[in-house]
Every structure is written in C-alpha cells, then in structure tokens.
Amino acid sequence: MLGHPAAWHNLGCHEYSRGNYGRAVRHFLISAELGEKGSLEQIKEIFTRGHATKSQYAEALKSYQDALEK
C-alpha cells in the first residue's frame, strides 16, 4: 500500500481506460488514502456513471479526509 499517490492514480486511469472499473476503483482508493485529490474526484465520476458503489465513494471520501488530517 506504499508508493507515490500519483502513480496509483495513473494506474487507476489506465485500468479505467481499459474498461477494468473494479481495478481502477481499487487503485483510486489507495491513491485517495494517500491524499491524492484527483483520485477522489475520479471515484466520484465513476460513481456517477454507475461503475462504483456508494460505499466505495464514501470510503474514498473518508480515507482522503483522514489523509488530510495527518
């Protein structure tokens, strides 16, 4: 779970572009947990398109907020 947040974000973008929405969301979740705002925005977008669940979006939001507090 370590690594550069932008790298996880880029992996999520790559998987999303290939249609691997589940894998994309997992990468974006990790990146959001590390404080990458773009990943949080991507999960929100994926959620609005119906490829992520409400609980996944809520998890990303909480993880991102926790990262900001650290």
VOBA-1610 file (N, C-alpha, C; in pm, whole numbers, padded with zeros to 5 digits, always signed):
BEGIN
Met+00081-00119+00000Met+00000+00000+00000Met+00086+00126+00000Leu+00215+00109-00002Leu+00303+00225-00010Leu+00325+00261-00155Gly+00379+00377-00176Gly+00406+00420-00312Gly+00366+00565-00331His+00388+00611-00449His+00357+00750-00480His+00210+00762-00518Pro+00136+00856-00456Pro-00007+00869-00485Pro-00038+00892-00633Ala+00045+00971-00700Ala+00021+00997-00842Ala+00038+00870-00926Ala+00129+00783-00885Ala+00149+00657-00957Ala+00024+00568-00945Trp-00031+00560-00823Trp-00155+00483-00805Trp-00268+00544-00887His-00273+00677-00889His-00376+00746-00967His-00362+00712-01116Asn-00239+00716-01165Asn-00216+00684-01306Asn-00254+00540-01339Leu-00226+00448-01247Leu-00268+00309-01268Leu-00421+00300-01277Gly-00489+00376-01191Gly-00635+00378-01196Gly-00687+00431-01329Cys-00625+00536-01378Cys-00664+00593-01509Cys-00644+00491-01620His-00532+00421-01615His-00501+00321-01717His-00606+00208-01714Glu-00635+00158-01595Glu-00733+00049-01584Glu-00873+00096-01627Tyr-00908+00218-01591Tyr-01040+00269-01630Tyr-01052+00280-01782Ser-00946+00326-01845Ser-00950+00340-01991Ser-00961+00205-02061Arg-00917+00099-01994Arg-00928-00036-02050Arg-01059-00103-02013Gly-01143-00034-01937Gly-01273-00090-01900Gly-01269-00176-01775Asn-01157-00176-01703Asn-01144-00253-01579Asn-01182-00164-01461Tyr-01312-00141-01446Tyr-01360-00044-01350Tyr-01331-00085-01206Gly-01345-00210-01174Gly-01316-00257-01039Gly-01171-00235-00999Arg-01082-00268-01090Arg-00939-00246-01063Arg-00907-00098-01054Ala-00970-00020-01140Ala-00948+00125-01138Ala-00989+00183-01002Val-01105+00142-00954Val-01154+00193-00826Val-01057+00154-00715Arg-01005+00033-00716Arg-00910-00008-00612Arg-00785+00079-00613His-00733+00109-00732His-00615+00196-00742His-00647+00338-00694Phe-00764+00389-00733Phe-00803+00522-00691Phe-00825+00529-00540Leu-00877+00422-00481Leu-00896+00418-00336Leu-00763+00428-00263Ile-00665+00355-00310Ile-00532+00359-00248Ile-00474+00500-00261Ser-00485+00556-00378Ser-00432+00689-00402Ser-00503+00795-00317Ala-00634+00785-00306Ala-00710+00879-00223Ala-00670+00865-00077Glu-00643+00743-00034Glu-00599+00718+00103Glu-00465+00786+00130Leu-00386+00804+00025Leu-00257+00870+00038Leu-00266+01021+00015Gly-00389+01073-00006Gly-00409+01217-00016Gly-00417+01274-00156Glu-00438+01190-00256Glu-00447+01237-00395Glu-00591+01282-00424Lys-00612+01413-00436Lys-00746+01467-00458Lys-00804+01424-00593Gly-00721+01414-00694Gly-00768+01373-00826Gly-00832+01235-00825Ser-00782+01147-00741Ser-00839+01013-00731Ser-00977+01016-00667Leu-00992+01102-00568Leu-01124+01119-00507Leu-01224+01168-00611Glu-01182+01263-00692Glu-01268+01316-00797Glu-01300+01209-00902Gln-01203+01124-00933Gln-01225+01017-01030Gln-01327+00915-00977Ile-01315+00880-00849Ile-01411+00786-00791Ile-01551+00847-00793Lys-01561+00975-00765Lys-01692+01042-00771Lys-01749+01032-00913Glu-01666+01057-01011Glu-01709+01048-01151Glu-01751+00905-01188Ile-01672+00809-01145Ile-01704+00668-01172Ile-01835+00631-01104Phe-01855+00681-00982Phe-01979+00655-00909Phe-02099+00712-00985Thr-02086+00835-01036Thr-02198+00895-01108Thr-02228+00822-01238Arg-02129+00754-01293Arg-02151+00675-01414Arg-02198+00533-01386Gly-02208+00498-01258Gly-02261+00368-01220Gly-02160+00256-01214His-02032+00288-01214His-01929+00184-01211His-01864+00167-01075Ala-01908+00244-00976Ala-01860+00231-00838Ala-01982+00241-00746Thr-01969+00182-00630Thr-02081+00184-00535Thr-02074+00308-00447Lys-02186+00334-00382Lys-02192+00447-00289Lys-02095+00424-00174Ser-02084+00300-00128Ser-01992+00271-00017Ser-01846+00291-00058Gln-01813+00261-00183Gln-01676+00284-00230Gln-01645+00434-00233Tyr-01741+00513-00278Tyr-01722+00658-00280Tyr-01709+00711-00137Ala-01792+00662-00047Ala-01786+00705+00093Ala-01652+00666+00155Glu-01604+00548+00124Glu-01474+00503+00175Glu-01362+00593+00123Ala-01368+00629-00003Ala-01266+00716-00062Ala-01270+00854+00004Leu-01389+00906+00025Leu-01404+01037+00087Leu-01347+01037+00229Lys-01381+00934+00307Lys-01330+00924+00444Lys-01178+00908+00445Ser-01126+00821+00359Ser-00982+00798+00353Ser-00907+00925+00313Tyr-00962+00998+00219Tyr-00899+01123+00174Tyr-00898+01225+00288Gln-01010+01238+00357Gln-01018+01332+00469Gln-00921+01294+00580Asp-00909+01164+00609Asp-00814+01117+00709Asp-00670+01151+00669Ala-00641+01137+00539Ala-00506+01168+00491Ala-00475+01317+00508Leu-00574+01402+00486Leu-00553+01546+00502Leu-00526+01582+00648Glu-00588+01510+00739Glu-00570+01538+00881Glu-00432+01498+00933Lys-00366+01407+00865Lys-00233+01359+00910Lys-00126+01457+00881
//
